[in-house]
Amino acid sequence: MFFNSFVFYFFLIVVLAGYQAMPTRRSKAWLLLGASYVFYGYWDWRFTPLLAIPTLVDFVVAKNLGRTEDPSARRRWLGISLAVNLGVLGFFKYFNFFADGVRASAGALGLHLDFLHLQVLLPLGISFYTFRTLSYTIDVYRRRLAPTSSLLDYALFVAFFPNLVAGPIDRASSILPQIAALKRATKEQVNEGMALIVLGLFRKVLIGDAAGRFVDNLFGQPELYRSPELLAGLFLFSIQVYADFSGYSDIARGVAKLFGVELMKNFEQPYFARSFSEFWRRWHISLSSWIWDYVFNPLMSALLRRVSRWNLPSPQHEMRLVYPVAAVATMVLCGLWHGAGIAFLVWGAIHGVCLAVERLAYGSKAIPMRPKARNLRAGVRLTLGWFSTQSVVVFAWLLFRTGSLDAAGDYLRHIVHWESSELAGRFLGAVLWFGTVLLALDAAEYATQGHAFLLRLRPPVAVGISAAVLVVVVLYMATTKPMPFVYFQF
């Protein structure tokens, strides 16, 4: 069930009513766990074992990691967790991608391996809950987290329905203590939750879905459109993917607050970023921080240990040599996480190369999140940084949307071989309208440093705006078919 569907809010009301009626913390946890499995099974009940099996395996693995001090035994237990989680993820998400590569290579040698291709369905949210469970066992292995003794609490951490299928990818260190102390939401949490749900629906339905209908037509049959229209389509997809995913994240956080659970922020105005480092601290924060902690840092450490044997002049030389390799490799893996295709690998490589070049240019200096233009020169530098960063980000979204190098090349050729259009003004107007509204919301967040900025208004004004938004959203939802969230495919 989609967050932008009526059936979800009927489900939510029923679960909230039951949650309020449950007399104990444990009964509340059982209710949420059952509701989460119903929520997941609503998509396809056949995939519920794929949620339960890693939960049981990682619970047992963590318990044994907590019991033993033997390094080799601990590595074996961690290996079991990695094998199960990555094995399941790899089979369902990447089997055909790698099998197609093997078949193509074999075909070049005159061999026919058609039997390698299987019709494998991708379980919803598998990339997200796999990363959640892996972070738990890795943190226990690193002794950063004590294993929980409650299978109920751990199962609820993995399956908690607000962030089950598309994040945020919260860590067990943050969520498990909240689950262990489940209680009714405070008045402040209810108010913030409702504000986030309203704003999330506005982003998702009235910006993301509305812009997405243009995008689907333009990318579905690009040969029918002229260059200005296709260029507008690329900008509209940049708007759609952000409004769609940030809207989802706001709704997920808002729904969780209604149960007294705080999820992490997933976005902080990424289209305000003036560097790639800043962009990835603002875009899909839960994923970028996960990759930083569990992929980039271990890879950097391993490479630095190797390079240290080369007797380079200084640690700075070692860092300048190692960082580009680690950045590109990490972002290629990030691209692979997003999709099983060469286009996603190239998308990740583009971001990795830009991060590497940027770090080499800045050296060891930290790149600020909220820089201020103290003079004209600094203002020009920040403006150029913003323009160059966002230009590459928007261009790279073409690979993300098409999922194919050939399709992306065809789309780009239609733009480069410029043909004017009488409809250019109409499409430009759509870009300006959706883009202005989206950036206005971000400006309000940036100014108030909070996502539930409606609560900064006087209560009657906030209630009036929320009611008006909900009326428009309901009317839109009632007259259109719900569009799936973009990140559901990952």
C-alpha positions in Angstrom: 0.0 0.0 0.0 1.3 3.4 -1.0 1.7 6.3 1.4 -0.3 8.3 -1.2 -3.3 5.9 -1.2 -6.5 5.9 0.8 -6.1 2.3 1.9 -2.8 3.2 3.7 -4.5 5.9 5.9 -7.4 3.5 6.7 -4.7 1.0 7.8 -2.8 3.7 9.8 -6.0 4.8 11.6 -6.7 1.2 12.6 -3.2 0.5 13.8 -3.1 3.8 15.7 -6.3 3.0 17.5 -5.0 -0.4 18.4 -1.7 1.0 19.6 -3.5 3.5 21.9 -5.6 0.7 23.3 -2.7 -1.7 24.1 -2.0 -1.6 27.8 1.7 -2.6 27.9 4.9 -1.8 26.0 5.2 -5.4 24.9 1.7 -5.6 23.5 2.3 -2.3 21.6 5.4 -3.9 20.1 3.6 -7.1 19.1 0.8 -5.0 17.5 3.4 -2.9 15.5 5.2 -6.1 14.4 2.0 -7.7 13.2 1.0 -4.5 11.4 4.4 -4.2 9.8 4.2 -7.8 8.4 0.6 -7.1 7.2 1.9 -3.9 5.5 4.7 -5.8 3.8 2.6 -8.8 2.9 0.0 -6.5 1.3 2.4 -6.1 -1.6 3.2 -9.8 -2.0 2.9 -12.2 1.0 5.4 -14.6 -0.7 8.2 -12.2 0.2 7.5 -12.1 4.0 9.9 -15.0 4.6 12.7 -12.9 3.0 12.0 -10.4 5.8 11.8 -13.0 8.6 14.8 -15.2 7.7 17.5 -12.4 7.9 15.9 -11.2 11.1 16.3 -14.6 12.7 19.8 -15.2 11.3 21.1 -11.8 12.4 19.5 -12.0 15.9 21.3 -15.4 16.4 24.6 -14.1 14.9 24.6 -11.0 17.2 23.9 -13.1 20.3 26.8 -15.3 19.5 29.0 -12.3 18.7 28.2 -11.0 22.1 29.1 -14.3 23.8 32.5 -15.1 22.3 35.8 -13.3 22.5 37.6 -15.6 20.0 38.5 -13.4 16.9 38.2 -16.3 14.4 34.8 -17.3 15.8 33.6 -13.7 15.7 34.7 -13.4 12.0 32.9 -16.7 11.2 29.7 -15.4 12.7 30.0 -12.1 10.9 30.6 -14.0 7.7 27.4 -15.9 8.2 25.5 -12.6 8.4 27.2 -11.2 5.4 26.7 -14.4 3.4 23.0 -14.6 4.2 22.1 -11.0 3.7 24.3 -10.3 0.7 23.4 -13.7 -0.8 19.7 -13.0 -0.7 20.1 -9.5 -1.9 22.6 -10.6 -4.7 20.3 -13.3 -6.0 17.1 -11.3 -6.1 18.6 -8.0 -7.3 21.7 -8.9 -9.3 21.4 -12.5 -10.6 20.2 -11.6 -14.1 22.6 -8.6 -14.3 25.6 -10.8 -13.8 24.1 -13.8 -15.6 23.5 -11.6 -18.7 27.2 -10.6 -18.6 28.3 -14.3 -18.4 25.9 -15.2 -21.2 27.2 -12.4 -23.4 30.8 -13.4 -22.7 30.0 -17.0 -23.5 28.2 -16.0 -26.6 31.3 -14.3 -27.9 33.1 -17.6 -27.5 30.3 -19.5 -29.4 28.7 -20.9 -26.2 25.0 -20.7 -25.5 24.0 -20.4 -21.9 20.3 -19.3 -22.2 19.4 -21.3 -19.2 21.2 -18.8 -16.9 18.3 -16.3 -17.3 15.6 -16.5 -14.7 12.5 -14.4 -14.1 13.4 -13.1 -10.6 11.1 -10.7 -9.0 12.7 -8.0 -6.8 11.2 -8.0 -3.3 10.1 -4.6 -2.2 12.5 -2.7 0.1 15.1 -5.5 0.1 18.0 -3.1 -0.3 16.8 -1.0 2.6 16.2 -3.6 5.2 19.3 -5.6 4.2 21.4 -2.5 5.0 19.6 -2.1 8.3 20.2 -5.7 9.4 23.9 -5.6 8.2 24.6 -2.4 10.2 23.4 -4.2 13.4 25.6 -7.2 13.1 28.6 -5.1 12.0 28.2 -2.7 14.9 27.9 -5.7 17.3 31.0 -7.2 15.7 32.9 -3.9 16.1 31.7 -3.8 19.8 29.9 -0.5 19.2 26.6 -2.0 20.2 25.5 -4.7 22.6 23.2 -7.3 21.1 19.6 -7.1 22.2 18.2 -10.0 24.1 14.7 -9.5 22.7 13.8 -11.1 19.4 10.5 -9.1 19.4 12.4 -5.8 19.6 14.9 -6.7 17.0 12.2 -8.0 14.6 10.3 -4.8 15.0 13.4 -2.7 14.3 13.9 -4.6 11.0 10.2 -4.6 9.9 8.9 -1.2 11.4 6.5 -0.3 8.6 7.0 3.5 8.3 10.6 3.0 7.1 10.5 -0.6 5.9 10.4 -0.3 2.1 12.3 2.9 1.4 14.1 4.1 4.5 15.4 6.1 6.1 18.0 3.4 6.9 18.2 4.0 10.6 20.7 2.2 12.8 19.8 -0.2 15.6 21.7 2.0 18.1 19.1 4.7 17.5 15.9 2.7 17.1 16.3 -0.3 19.5 16.3 1.9 22.6 13.1 3.6 21.4 11.4 0.3 20.8 12.5 -1.0 24.2 10.7 2.0 25.7 7.6 2.2 23.5 5.0 4.6 24.7 2.3 6.9 23.5 3.5 9.8 21.4 3.8 13.2 23.1 1.7 16.1 21.9 4.8 17.6 20.3 5.4 14.4 18.4 1.8 14.2 17.2 1.9 17.9 16.0 5.3 17.4 14.2 4.1 14.1 12.8 1.0 15.6 11.3 2.9 18.5 9.9 5.5 16.2 8.3 2.7 14.0 6.8 1.0 17.0 5.3 4.2 18.5 3.8 5.3 15.1 2.6 2.0 14.5 0.8 2.3 18.0 -0.7 5.8 17.2 -2.0 4.9 13.7 -3.2 1.4 14.1 -4.7 1.2 17.7 -5.9 4.8 18.1 -7.0 6.4 14.7 -7.5 3.4 12.9 -9.0 2.3 15.9 -11.1 5.8 16.5 -12.5 6.1 12.7 -12.9 3.2 12.5 -15.4 5.1 14.9 -17.7 8.3 12.8 -17.2 6.7 9.5 -18.0 5.4 10.9 -21.3 8.7 12.5 -22.3 10.9 9.6 -21.4 8.4 7.0 -22.6 8.5 8.2 -26.2 11.3 10.8 -26.6 11.2 10.5 -30.4 7.9 12.3 -30.3 9.3 15.5 -28.7 11.6 18.3 -29.6 14.8 19.4 -27.9 13.4 22.0 -25.5 10.7 19.6 -24.3 13.2 16.8 -23.7 15.5 19.2 -21.8 12.6 20.3 -19.7 11.9 16.6 -19.1 15.4 16.2 -17.6 14.8 19.1 -15.2 11.3 17.8 -14.4 12.7 14.4 -13.4 15.3 16.1 -11.2 12.3 17.8 -9.5 10.3 14.6 -9.4 12.9 12.3 -7.9 13.6 14.7 -5.1 10.0 15.7 -4.3 9.0 12.0 -4.5 11.7 10.6 -2.2 11.9 13.5 0.2 8.1 13.5 0.4 8.2 9.7 1.2 10.8 10.4 3.9 8.8 13.1 5.5 5.7 10.9 5.6 7.7 8.0 7.0 9.1 10.2 9.8 5.7 11.7 10.4 4.0 8.4 10.8 6.7 7.1 13.0 6.3 10.1 15.3 2.6 9.2 15.8 3.9 6.0 17.5 6.5 7.9 19.5 9.5 6.8 17.3 12.0 9.3 15.9 13.5 8.4 12.5 16.5 10.3 11.2 16.3 13.1 8.6 17.0 11.9 5.1 17.2 15.2 3.2 18.5 18.7 3.9 17.9 20.8 0.8 20.3 19.0 -1.5 19.7 21.3 -4.5 21.2 24.1 -2.4 24.5 22.2 -2.3 27.6 24.0 -3.7 29.8 21.0 -3.8 29.5 17.2 -4.3 30.6 16.6 -0.7 27.8 18.9 0.5 25.3 17.3 -1.9 25.9 13.8 -0.4 25.6 15.2 3.1 22.2 16.5 2.1 20.9 13.8 -0.3 19.7 10.4 1.0 21.6 11.1 4.2 20.8 7.7 5.8 22.3 5.9 2.8 25.4 8.2 2.3 26.2 7.9 6.1 25.8 4.1 5.9 28.1 3.9 2.9 30.6 6.2 4.6 30.7 4.1 7.8 30.6 0.6 6.4 32.2 0.9 2.9 34.3 4.1 2.5 36.1 4.2 5.8 37.0 0.5 5.9 38.2 0.7 2.3 40.2 3.9 3.1 41.8 2.2 6.1 42.7 -0.9 4.0 44.2 1.1 1.2 46.2 3.3 3.6 47.7 0.3 5.2 48.9 -0.9 1.9 50.2 2.5 0.7 52.0 3.1 4.0 54.5 0.4 2.9 55.5 2.5 -0.1 57.4 5.1 2.0 55.7 8.1 0.4 57.0 11.6 1.6 54.0 12.3 4.0 50.5 11.2 5.1 49.1 13.9 2.9 50.7 12.2 -0.2 49.2 8.9 0.9 45.8 10.5 1.3 45.9 12.2 -2.1 46.7 8.9 -3.7 44.2 6.8 -1.8 41.1 9.1 -1.6 40.3 9.2 -5.3 40.4 5.4 -5.5 38.2 4.9 -2.5 35.8 7.6 -3.5 35.2 6.2 -7.0 35.0 2.6 -5.8 32.5 3.5 -3.1 30.3 5.5 -5.4 30.3 2.8 -8.0 29.0 0.4 -5.3 26.5 3.1 -4.4 25.3 3.1 -8.0 25.1 -0.7 -8.0 23.0 -0.5 -4.8 20.6 1.7 -6.7 20.2 -0.6 -9.7 21.6 -3.6 -11.5 22.8 -2.0 -14.7 25.8 -0.4 -16.3 24.0 3.0 -16.3 23.9 3.0 -12.5 27.5 2.1 -12.3 28.4 5.0 -14.6 26.1 7.3 -12.5 28.0 6.3 -9.4 31.3 6.7 -11.1 30.5 10.2 -12.2 29.7 11.2 -8.6 32.8 9.4 -7.4 35.1 11.2 -9.9 33.6 14.5 -8.9 34.1 13.8 -5.2 37.7 12.8 -5.9 38.5 15.9 -7.9 36.8 18.1 -5.4 38.8 16.6 -2.5 42.0 17.0 -4.4 41.2 20.7 -5.0 40.2 21.4 -1.4 43.0 19.3 0.2 42.3 18.4 3.8 40.0 21.4 4.5 36.5 20.6 5.4 33.8 21.7 2.9 31.2 23.7 4.9 27.5 22.9 4.8 26.2 26.4 5.2 28.9 28.7 3.9 28.5 32.5 3.8 29.6 34.8 1.0 31.7 37.3 3.0 32.7 39.2 -0.1 32.1 39.4 -3.9 34.8 36.9 -4.7 33.5 34.4 -2.2 30.0 34.9 -3.6 31.1 34.3 -7.2 33.0 31.1 -6.0 29.9 29.8 -4.2 27.7 30.6 -7.2 30.0 28.8 -9.6 30.2 25.9 -7.2 26.4 25.6 -7.0 26.0 25.8 -10.7 28.7 23.3 -11.6 27.5 20.8 -8.9 23.9 21.0 -9.8 24.6 20.8 -13.6 26.4 17.5 -13.2 23.8 16.2 -10.8 20.9 17.0 -13.2 22.9 15.5 -16.2 23.6 12.3 -14.2 19.9 11.9 -13.4 19.5 11.0 -17.1 21.3 7.8 -16.5 19.3 7.2 -13.4 16.0 7.7 -15.1 16.7 5.7 -18.3 18.6 2.9 -16.7 20.4 2.3 -20.0 23.4 3.9 -21.6 21.8 3.5 -25.1 18.6 5.1 -24.0 20.4 7.9 -22.2 22.6 8.5 -25.3 19.5 8.7 -27.6 17.8 11.1 -25.2 20.9 13.3 -25.1 21.3 13.3 -28.9 17.8 14.6 -29.3 18.7 17.5 -27.0 22.1 18.2 -28.6 20.8 18.2 -32.2 18.6 21.2 -31.3 15.2 21.5 -32.8 13.0 24.4 -31.6 9.5 23.8 -30.4 6.4 25.9 -30.2 5.6 24.2 -26.9 8.9 25.3 -25.3 7.2 28.0 -23.3 4.7 25.6 -21.8 7.3 23.1 -20.7 9.5 25.9 -19.4 6.5 27.1 -17.4 6.1 23.6 -15.9 9.7 23.5 -14.8 9.6 27.0 -13.3 6.3 26.3 -11.5 7.3 22.9 -9.9 10.9 24.0 -9.3 9.9 27.3 -7.6 7.4 25.6 -5.3 9.9 22.9 -4.4 12.8 25.3 -3.7 10.4 27.6 -1.7 9.7 24.6 0.6 13.4 24.0 0.9 14.0 27.7 1.6 11.5 27.6 4.5 13.3 24.5 5.9 16.7 26.2 5.5 15.5 29.4 7.2 13.8 27.6 10.1 16.3 24.7 10.2 13.4 22.3 10.6 11.2 20.2 8.3 8.0 20.7 10.3 8.2 24.5 9.6 4.3 24.8 9.5 4.5 24.7 13.3 6.3 28.0 13.3 3.1 29.7 12.1 0.2 30.7 14.4 -2.0 27.6 15.1 -5.0 28.9 13.2 -2.9 29.7 10.1 -1.0 26.3 10.3 -4.3 24.4 10.6 -5.9 26.3 7.7 -2.9 25.7 5.4 -2.8 22.0 6.4 -6.5 21.6 5.8 -6.3 23.3 2.4 -3.3 21.1 1.4 -5.1 18.0 2.5 -8.3 18.9 0.5 -6.3 19.4 -2.7 -4.3 16.2 -2.1 -7.4 14.2 -1.5 -9.1 15.5 -4.6 -5.9 14.8 -6.6 -5.7 11.3 -5.2 -9.4 10.6 -5.8 -9.1 11.6 -9.5 -5.8 10.0 -10.4 -4.1 6.6 -10.0 -1.5 6.6 -7.3 2.0 6.7 -8.7 4.6 4.4 -7.0 7.5 6.0 -5.2 10.6 6.2 -7.4 12.8 4.5 -4.9 10.5 1.5 -4.5 12.4 -0.1 -7.5 15.6 -0.2 -5.4 
